[in-house]
Amino acid sequence: MRERIIGQVRRVNGPVIEAKGVTDAMMLELVRVAEVRLIGEIIKLEGQTAVIQVYEDTTGICPGDNIYGSGMPLSVELGPGLIGTIYDGIQRPLEEIYKISGHYIEKGIQVSSISKERKWSFVPEDLKPGDIIYPGEIIGSVQETERINHKILIPPGVSGTLKKIFPEGEYAVEDPVAVVETKDGDVNVAMLQRWPIRVPRPVKERQPLNIPLITGQRVIDTLFPIAKGGTVAIPGGFGTGKTMTQHAIAKWCDADLIVYIGCGERGNEMTDVLTEFPKLIDPRTNRSLMERTILIANTSNMPVSAREASIYTGVTLAEYFRDMGYHVAVMADSTSRWAEALRELSGRMEEMPAEEGFPAYLPTRIAEFYERAGYMNTLCGKEGSVSLIGAVSPPGGDFSEPVTQHTKRFVRCFWGLDRQLANARHYPAISWLESYSEYLLEVIPWWEQHAGPTWSDDRAEMMELLQKEVRLQQVVKLVGPDALPDSQKFIIDVCTLFKNAFLQQNAFDDIDRFSTVEKQMKMLQVILTYYRRGSEVLKRGGTLVKLKKMSVNQDIVKMKFNVPNEDLKLLDKLTARLERSLDQLESVYV
Amino acid sequence: MSKIDMHEKQKKLKTGLEYIGVDRIDGPLVFIKKTHAVGYRELVECVDPSGATRLGLVLDTSSDIVCVQVFEGTSGLTMPDTHIRFMGEPLKLGVSEKMLGRVFNGLGHPIDNGPMPVAETELDINGMAINPTAREYPKDFIQTGISVIDGMNTLIRGQKLPIFSGNGLPHNELAAQIARQAKIKGSKTNFAVVFAAMGVKHDVARYFVRSFEETGVLDNVALFLSLADDPSIERTITPRTALTLAEHLAFNKNMHVLVIMTDMANYCESLREISTIRGEIPSRKGYPGYLYSDLAELYERSGMVKGFSGSITQLPILTMPNDDISHPIPDLTGYITEGQIVFEREMYSRNIYPPVAGLPSLSRLMKDGIGEGMTREDHPHLASQLFAAYSYVKDVRNLASVIGEEELTPLDHQYMEFGEAFERRFVSQKMNEDRSIEETLNLGWECLGLLPQDELHRVTEEEIEKYYGR
């Protein structure tokens, strides 16, 4: 990296710096400011002036200070050593910074994103000199953690014939592991590569999204499923459980790798993840969850422009692992803070604002971000996906504000969090009235194959009941519950049961925190059996009081706690008991 | 000598250079043209025509014009006779343990007629971001002796838990009661209170001083007062000075510090004032777009850090304008803090103290600080059950207001009774009543005793066996 002086500071206004005398600089170039070498990026060029957004606190920067260009765009380092690490918004490892500067983050610290000293055991693929090499091809692998086999890819842009591949052995990330003869001369390929964060990594083609991302959260998987490669927005006011929902998905979803971006949120929340994840065991692999997690932490008190960059950093890391053929889920908590960072920077540059002070390019940026998700055929011929799950924090919990509205245009799944549910401590507080998933039709075949052929009908029946219940509740609010006939009261009763026994899920209970596809399906069927057969009993003249008094009801409410995922026979037994109780009731009225 | 060295040397040489006369004065802002290279956020001394020195800060710097914010206000400044000195470093506060028991203004100068304490060290008042990997996750339960807080919205050491109140509601009384009664179960530790008053009335400041005096803790309290008649601009610096001392006490002196900041609404209004004068593009209700980041800079200066036994617990108080919780100030605060204690006017008018609204109040750190070995094993489920039952009470009350109480089902009547007992016996208590956590939890079970057993879905059978109906 050749450093050169590209100009001098003219004006400092918070994280935005104007530079003068700039003749030789490129747009989005990574620059360093003053002798303390603060990291920044050129975001506007006009005549001999450049506007620079600085990723660190600018206290003490003076007009006349030098600006150093690096000759390359803001990039992330990709290679073995990423997993289990916690980075800040511009991929500086926070643990290394802690070792250098103690508990405060000092300015101008330069640490390498990936350790350049650590050796990894590289295993080459079966390639020989003379083989044709194309970009994205897998030339070897490193067992990075027990569960992630880190594939070494030819960087995009490199193609030719293989001149040499190095034998199995220990290599540092910058050591060459192959030499490729290209038309511009020989290129040494190392395990480490760089990629600019604002440019999506290339793929072969997009695939349709028809495999669900199983999160283990019943309200999500059964009612509003997300597909692998899909996009979701989770909007909700403060205290409605956005972060809790994101944490639950990060812990239990069936992605191979999680990139968790804490964008402008609380410091203690990241500490919580850091202390909790290593202790939690992934039910699918019996390994620590940290072995599949990368954290990006740019808390609310860290510089605002790095917050803007953090979500791009996160997505780029996700795309890199997707290119190896993994399914990656990205949690961005919260995209509103990112949008606010855009607004703050835009305000400092004195741009003309659109709605609520947000810049006019906000929708474009949101679209660009969410379009980086997808289920792809990668360059190496594998299938991989990036799913984006973005939390949105609407001011005052009002979903009509610009960030929520624009996000809704570009995501296909919407899990709206409801203040009333959260107040009643009904978690996850995902509203079944406001939420929707456009992936439903696409994932029905998968569900019917894996859970049961009646899945989509059962689900639809339950949704319809929930809709009916809303209307009935309105009547109850006006005239009281006694005015309804038993058959309608029964609908309210079934919905209450469904909410308590199925939709509510305790993230801290060892059994309830995660439900398999089979368990979800069986639980749904238990409740529907209660409804279908119960309605029959009522039609034959039975009373609601008797139905509600059945002793088996207590066990239905508690089935989520009492039936472990591995022992679903208990649910079959429960169904049998329910059927028997109903048989008895029915026999009275025949 | 290279060009770079020249520039660095020039900067050092010209530090402290005094400029006579300014070019524009607008509200608390002073503009000076054609200075040497002045650093962003550099400290400024501003000598007014009478010879008194006021402090200021560089808000915007460029080669043509520098914008300075003067904390003590600009009244009395004249264009030709104002002297400006740029100090070449950010605003620092000399801090020391000796500051406990003393009273300061918002900038940290003593106003109790005593001498300036000898500083142990000087710290930049803007602080620095704590590295998330260096944080210790807070989980020590603080017993405040107030049932609705201990039982339902537990305060944890290192937490930031604001009180969302309204004008005329007893938030000061509650904050003072917490400061008096707060203790950690089974441990005696060094504690200190740092009190920052921003734009509050003299009476309020006096109330706190008296309350600390009466309990004999005044020697452990440092007060930073920027009262209602002080220049509004000073308020933007007051919480930063206070937190700088708090950080010194917590992380250099290993003390447990409780920081009370009142009233955050006044702080935000001062920010808005400066932002408007600077002609910045406003976001909601005229507040600057960076209000969230600015508040986060304050609130995130709390918590615990690995390797240090001290902690900072924050208890900011804010009055919601027009009791509106969706107003930008409480809204943004709620997004940063770890929960909130919300006051309800309706409860206050029914003579319930503390008038804490059951449902919107929340403590995010509660889950890891309660239960077996910390409070009592039944605490998590009990709290969850009380929330669920109380939320149903609210529904029943709404229904009753439409169809009349007589039309309610017998079960709903039982819920109404529970709601009444919960508010009158559990939530309500005296201003000097200090309940132990056991008393609080037993009271909770006493209230649940009014409900039939099969309504209790969120507690386990063993807990019902042990506590229900006793």
Interface residues (C-beta under 8 A of the other chain):
Chain A: R10 R11 V12 N13 G14 E18 K20 E35 D57 T58 T59 G60 I61 C62 P63 G64 D65 N66 I86 L94 E95 I97 Y98 S101 G102 H103 Y104 I105 E106 G237 F238 G239 G262 G264 R266 G267 N268 M270 T271 D272 L274 T275 A297 T299 S300 N301 M302 P303 V304 R337 E340 R343 E344 G347 E350 P353 E356 G357 S393 P395 G396 G397 D398 N423 A424 R425 V476 K477 L478 V479 G480 P481 D482 N500 F508 Q554 V557
Chain B: I4 H7 E8 K11 A37 V38 G39 Y40 R41 E42 D60 T61 S62 S63 E89 P90 D124 N126 G127 M128 A129 I130 N131 P132 T133 A134 R135 E136 Y137 P138 G158 F251 E280 I281 P282 S283 R284 P288 G289 Y290 Y292 S293 A296 E297 Y299 E300 R301 G303 V305 K306 G307 F308 I325 S326 H327 P328 D331 L332 G334 Y335 I336 E338 G339 Q340 L359 P360 L362 R364 L365 K367 P380 S384 F387 A388 S391 Y392 N398 L399 V402 I403 E407 L408 T409 D454 H457
